[in-house]
């Protein structure tokens, strides 16, 4: 497999992960709105907490990526600090 094929596969996987993160964020927004007029279950509260933590993790990773040379630095940071990525992107670290 050549480099272009590998890049295509990585882009496709990350596109799917980003779609998953967006779907989870939509669910969290719905739950937050629901929580303004009714009580949330413990499971719903946990979903909101996990998603808010994922959003907080994504911001520093994006900031590092946007820095000059950040595309090279981010993989190194991921090796040192595996929890820097949102949960939808964590399976690459386990593989």
WOSULMO-V17688 format. One record per helix or strand of 3 or more residues. SS is the DSSP state (alpha for helix, beta for strand). FROM is the first residue (numbers start at 1). LEN is the number of residues. Records with the same first field share a line. If there is no record, write none. Layout:
SS = FROM-LEN / FROM-LEN
//
This chain:
alpha = 3-33 / 42-25 / 70-11 / 82-3 / 87-3 / 91-4
//
